[in-house]
């Protein structure tokens, strides 16, 4: 097979990898496609060729896996279709640079054709995912470890080292599969059996870790209601329809039964001072009557900081009810959606082609304690924030429940909201806490502390999800150490591959 054909094959393999994630859920598929990539990396003649192979794989993966962002840019953001297409293509190309970097590193660190290259591939892939997760504010979507929920025992590594330790386990299995195939082709059955034993050991280790109960359940379950307003995105920020949103959510709260009632992100798409006092009073009165609290998404405008001219705008959640009023302000903002990097330079250009309301927000303070509502300690996160496992694990310390409020209506009926729900499941698994998700159009649901989705409302339908959850206390190793365990393990794998490569070449 010539080199261009290999690139095309890898692009197709990358695109096929998307079927490993929600809503498709073929959890073993990323192992197979990574094994193919690693085998071609093993034989790459130069670092440049390995980088090109990684780029082709990444272009297929992200082109097929996150191109739904186009819906937010063009359909709801008003960006001209050609510009939106160019923007998405550029974004996917940027994301593909990380697998390209991994391929380049693999070819630099270990000699072609060696088993060390396969080991290096597992470590380099994981470190590239980790770097992608925080460079330029980060984008952790489609980390291969997410595909292991629900069902795969490899997800058992999540409470120990988070999503990247799960990704390392996936990549290690892929490298061992590639090695077993190679050794079988060379008529070395004992080595192939040894590789298969390594695969079995990784799955068994995940299974054993999965049996550890890292956190302790509370004695009393809590009745909760998750509210799905299903207000069309094209109507959500229409000033003429604000009163309709106030009425819909007030009526839904009145019809709810939970002691904790959770409304979606920006359920009231206005600033707090613009919400009619009678609306806030009605919700607070309803919740006080049952001794509970409601969490309401809206925006808050605060006075400018010294040296600033404009107010600071915050995507927020406020509590209304029996407990004292508390506020959570979003900490990790979406670039170009909620904040504009290098605003003085890029602001006029972005605002001329993209009509996203409130696209110049301020981040909330990093240290925000869990909200004390309905007898629980609730670690809130808004929309995109639940994509960042180590951040959320740190914020969740001292909490008993995780609550994510979001508005995935921006992405229409694409696969994006289902991928987002799967990401949220990994956050529950990492922290050993239930995750409640209240969304505007779906996927509103409850995820148990083991990362298993328990129940969700139908997509694009207004309704109330009434259920009970049990809060949990205690900390997983990941909550204490964050990504450090996974990064150290991946770096050690990479270093070992380098040393083995030097010994083999010497």
N, C-alpha and C positions, 0 to 999 in steps of 0.2 A: 504494500500500500504506500503510495507516494505521500509526501508531506501535506499538500493541500487537502487530500482526501482524509488524512488523519485529523486535520483541523475541522473539517466538516463533520466527521464522525463525533468529535468531542463536543462541538456545538450542539449536535442533536442529543448527545448524552446529557449535557447540561440541562437542556430543555426538558428532557425526560425526567430528570431528577425532581422537578416540580411536583410530579405525581406522588412523590414520597410524603409531601406535606398535606395538610388539610386543604380542601375538603376531601381529597382522594385517599390519603392515609395508607399508602403502600410503604410501610416503614423500612422495609429491607432494600427498597430500590436505591436510595442514596449510597448504600454500601456497594452495590453492583456498579453503579456509574463511577463512583470514586475509585473502585478497583481498576476499572478501565483506564481512567486518567493516570493513576499511579503507574500502571504498566507501561504506558507510553512515556511518562516522565522517566522511568527507569532506563529506557533505551534512547532518550533524547541525546543527540550528539553534542549539543552546546547549550549553555544556559539560555541563549536567545531563543532557541527552538522550544525549550521547556517552558519559557515564559509565554511564547505564542500559543502553545497548547493550553496552558492555564487560562490565558485570555479568551480563547475560543470556548472553553468549557464555561467560564464565567459569563460570557456574553449570552450563551444559550440559557444558562440558569437564571440570570437576572432579567434577560429579555422576555422570557416566558413567565417568570415568577413575580415580577413587580411592575410590569408594564401597565397594570391597572391604575397606577398613579395618574396616567393620562386622563382618566375620567375626572379626577379632581381639578386638573389643570385646564382642560378644555371644556368639559360639560358644565362644571360648576364654577370654575375660576375664570371663564371667559377668555382664555388664551386662544389666539388663532390656531387652528388645527395644525398647520405646518410647523409653527413654533413649538407647540406642545409635543409634536412627534420628535422634533430635533432635541428638545429638552430631555425627553425620556430616553432617547438614544444616547445622549451624552451622559446621563446619569447611570444608565446600565453599563456603558463603557467604563466609567469611573469605577463602578463596583467590580467590574471584571479585572481591573488592575490588581486586585488583591490576590486572586488565584494565580495571576501572572507572576506576581512577586514571589509567591510560594514556589512556583515551578522554577523560577530563576535560582532561588536559594537552594532548592534540592539539587539542581545540576551543578551548582558551585561547591556544595559540601560533600558530595559523594560521587565516586566514579561511575560512569555509565555501565549499565548491565549488572550492577551489584545489588545484593540484598539490602545494603546500607541505604541505597536510594529509596527503597520502599519504606524503610523506617523513617528516613528523613521526611518523606512525603507526609506521613501522619503528623509529625510534629510541626512541619512548616504550614500545612493546611490549617491546623488549629491556631497557630500564632497569627496567621493572616486573618482568620475570622475574628480573633480577639482585637487585633489592630483596627480592623474595619468597624468594630463596635464602639470605638471612641475617638478615632481621628476625625477631625472636622465635625465634632459633636456626635458622630457615630451613627451607624445604621446596622442594627443587628438582625434584620429580617433574613430569613432563609439560612440561618446557621443550621447545619445539618442535624445537630442534636435535637432540634425541635421536632423533627419527623419521628422521633422515638416515643412521642406521646400521642394517644394512649397505647398501651399494650406491650411495648418492647421492654425487656428487662434492662437494657442499657440505660434507660432513664433512671435506674436506681443510683447512678453516679451523681445525679443532679443535687441532692441535698449536701453532698460532700464538696463538690467543686463547681457546681452550677452548669450552665448550658455548655460552656467550653470544655468541661471535663467530659460531658456526654459526647460532644463533637469529637474529642480526642479518642474516645472509645470507638465511635463509629469509624473514624479514620484508621485506627489501629486494626479493626476488624477488616476493613477494606484492604489494607496493606498485607495482612496475613492471607486473605483470599487470593490476592494477586500473586503472592509468593507460592501459595499452594498450587495454583494453576501453572506457574512457571516450572516448579519442581516436578509436577506430574508430567508436563510435556518433555522434561529432560530425563524421565524415567528414574526419578529419585523418590520413591514412594515414602520412605521413612521421613524425609524432610517435609513432604506434603502432609503426612500424618501429624508431625510436630506442629505445623502451622494450623491444622484443623483443631488440634488440642488447645492451642492458644486462643482460637476463636471461641471454643466452648468455655474456656476459663474466663474470658471477658464477659460472656453472657451470664455465666454462673455467678461471677463476682457481683454483677449488677443485681441479680436475683437475691443474693444474700444481703446486699446493702438495702434492697427494697423492703426487707423484712424488719429492718430496724425502725422503731417508732421514735423518731427524733424529737417530736413534740408531744405534749400531753393535752388531751381534750378537757375542756371545762365540764363542770358537772351538769349545767343546765343549757338546753338548746335555746336558740333565739329565733323567734318568728320574724321573718324578713319578707319584704315585698320589693321586687324590682320592677320598675316602671318603664315601659317602652311606648313612647308617645307617637312614634311613626309619623312625624311631621316631615313632609317632603323637603329635601335640601334646597330646592329652588324657592321654597316659601319660608324657610326657617328665619332668614334675616330680613324679610320684607316688613318694613315698619307698619304697613297697613294691616298686618296679620298678627301683630304682637298680642293683642287682646285675646285672640283665639288660642295662642299658646298658654297664656295665663289661665284661661278657663279650662282647657283640656287637662293641664297638669293639676290644677286645684281639684277638679272633679275626680281624677284618678287617685289622688292621695286620699280624698274623702271616701272613695270606694275600697281602699286598701284595708288590709287587716294586720299588717306586720307592725312589730314594735320598732323595727328599723325599716324605713322606707327610703329607697335610693332612686333618684331621678337621674337622667343621663347628663352628659356634658352639655353645657350651655342650654339646658332645658328652657331657661329664660334667656334668650339671646340678646340681652341688654345689660347695662350696668345696674348694680344693685339699687342705686338711687332712682332708677327709672321704673322699677317694679312697683306697681300700686301697693301702698301699705296694706290695703284690705286683702290682697292676694297673699302676702307674707303672713299676715295675721291669721288668715283662714287655715293655712297649712300648719302654722304653729299651734293653733287652737285644737285642730284635729289630732295632732300628735300628743299634745299634753293630756288630752282626754283619755288616751290609752297608755300614758306613761312612757312614751317613746320619743323618737326623733326622726326627722326627715333630713336627707342630704340633698341639696338643691344646687345644680350647676348654673352659674351665671358669671358675669364679669364684674370686676371691681376696679375703680379708678382711684388711685392714690396721688397725693400731691407730688410734684416733681422733686427729685433729689437735688441737693445743692449743686449748682452748675448746670442743671438741666432746665429746659424751657417747657417741656410738655409733661402732662401727667403720666404716671406709670400705670399701664393697663395690665391687669392680671386675669388670666383664665382661672376661675376659682370655684370652690364648692363651699357652701355655708350650711351649718346645721340649724334646724328650727325645731323647737319642741321643748321637752322637759329639761334637758341639759342646757347649760349656758350656751349662748350662741358662739360657735367656733368657726374658723375660716381656714381652708387649705388653699394655697396659691401654687399653681403649677410651677415646677422647678426646671424641667428639661423641655425646652421649647423645640418646635419643628422648624428647621431652617427654611426660609422663604414662605412658610405657611403662617408661622406665628412670630417669627423674627427675621430680619433681613441682615445677614452678615455684611460687614463693610457698608453700612447703610449710606454713608455720604457718597460713596462711589456707585453702588448698585441700586440704591433705593429708587431713584427716578426711573431707571430702566425697568425694574421689576414691577413697579406700580403702574407703568404704562401698558404692560401686556398681561398682567395678572390681577384680577379683581376679587381678591379674597378678603372678606371683612376682618378687621382687627388684626392685620398682619404685622403690626409693630408692637408686640407685647413685651412685658418685662418678666424676667424669671423671678419666682418666689424665693425666699431665703432657703438655703440648703437645710438648715436645722429647723424642722417643723415636727413637733411631737405628734404621735397618733391622736386622732380625735377621740375624746371620751364621750361616747354617745350610746344610748340604749343598753348600758351596762357592759359595753365592749370597748376595747381600744382598737380603733379602726385606722389602718395605714392606707390612706387615700393616694391614688395616682390617677392622672387624667390622660386618657387616650394613649398617645405614643410613649408615655413614660414607662409603661409596663414592658416595653421592649428591652429595657436595660436592667438585666438581672442583678448585677452587683450593686447598682444604685438602690433598687427597690429592696433588696435584702438588707441593706444598711438602714434604709428608712423604716423597715418593718420591725426593727428591734424594739421590743416592749409592746408590740401590738398583739391582738388576738385574732383579727380578721384582716384580709386584704379586700379593698373595694376599688374597682376600676370603673370610671364613668367615661364614656366615649361617644363619638358621633361618626360612625363609619359610613354614614349616608353619603359622605364625600366620594365614596368609591363605588356607589351604585350596587348592581347585582354581580359584582366581580368576585374573584376568589379572595380578595384582600381581607374582608371581614372575617372569613373563616381562618385564614392564616393568623390573624390577630388573636382570635379566640384560642388557637393552639399555643401561641406565645404566652398568653395569660395563664394557660394550664401549666406551662413550665415554671412560671413564677410561683404558683401554688406549690408545685413539687419541690422547688428549691428551698422554700421557707417553711414547709410543713404546715401551711395555713390554708383554710378555704379562701377562695377568690369569688367575690360577687361582682358580676359585670352588668351594669345598666347602660343600655345603648339606645340611641334614637330609633333605629330601624332594625337592629339585630347585629351581632348575635348576643341577646340578653340571656344570661344564664348563670348557673352556679357550678363551680368547679370545686371538687372535694380536695382535701389537704394532700391527697396522694397524686394530684394532677389529673384525676378522672373527671371529665365533664358529666355532671349528674342529670341536669335538666336545662332546657332552654326554650324560649318562646319561639313561635313561628316567625320567620323572616318577614319583614315589611308588613307587620300587622300590629295594630295598637292593642295593648293588653297589660295585664298584671301577672307577674310570676310570684305566687305565694308559696313559701316553703319554710323549712327550718334549717338552721345551720348550727354547728357547734364550734365555738371559738377554741383556739389552742394557744398554749403558752410554751415557752422554751425556745431554744435556738438550735438550728442546724449548724454543722461546721461551715457551710457556705455563708451563713449570716455573720459568722465571726471572721472568716478569712477572705470572703469575696472570691475574686478570680485568681488569687495568688496560687492556690493549689494547682489549678488547671494550667496556668502559665508556666509554673515551675516544672510540672510534669512534661509539658510539651517541649520546653527548652532542654530538659534532660534527655528526652528522646532524640532531639535534634543533635545535641552534643555527642551522644553515644554513636549516632550514625556517622558523624564527622570523624570521630576517633577510629571507628571500625573501617571507614573508607581509607583513612591515612595508613592504617596497618595493612590493609589489603593491597594498596598501591605501593607500599614500601617493601 
